[in-house]
Amino acid sequence: GQGQGQGQQPQCQQQVQQQAQQQAGGNEQQQHAQAMAAWQAAQRQQAQAGQPQMQVAGADEGIGNEQNIMVTGCTHATVGGIVRGTFALCGENHGRPAYKKDSQVNGLDVMTYFWDERDGAAFCGWWFGPKVGGDQVWAYHPGKDIMTPPKSGWKVPYDGPVDASFAISKAAPVAAQQQEAWGQQQQQGYGQQQGYQQQQQQQQQQQQQQQ
């Protein structure tokens, strides 16, 4: 609960300090990570619960230096289907990070990147398009002073109104261990699926014989 999260915060800070001093075995580091995660969760709860004005003030903030980001919302029927999803850091353009969606749409990459004022002020800002600096674009944000992709305030289409539902957030990468476990589950599931398919085939054959 929210109250609990806030109540535990000082304790978590103590744990963090203790663990920072010790940092000696794997268990301590694990506890340290857990304490940090709990403290961050409490911080997030506080930010959401007690400081709604911050969300308004920071409406055009950048997402920060993230490896993976996620696009949600977007009411535009065509553009929404293109831009929604998870993006991974793929380099930089004009001194700021560029991201590429983890899957193509209609055979096209989906990129978000920054373009500076070399082609004029009207072209300066953050863009979504199939390639960096290309003629085709899906969404635009004029925030030339924002160093990472803006969380909100995107125009869809690029020359249209701001879509308030369009949001960029941090996407947590799947830990290697989870991926490994998931891979094992997939293999087991695949074996079960094969067995299930064989059963289905046998049942169909029996039905056909009965007919």
Buried (B, 14 or more C-beta within 10 A) or exposed (E): EEEEBBEBBEEBBEBBEBBEEEEEEEEBEEBBEEBBEBBEBBBEBBEEEEEEEEEEEEEBBBBEEBEBBBBBBBEBEEBBEBBBBBBBBBEEBBEBBBBBBEEEBEEBBBBBBBBEEEEEEEBBBBBBBBBBBEEEBBBBBBBEEBBBBBBBBBBBBBEEEBBEEBBBEEBEEEEEEEEEEEEEEEEEEEEEEEEEEEEEEEEEEEEEEEE
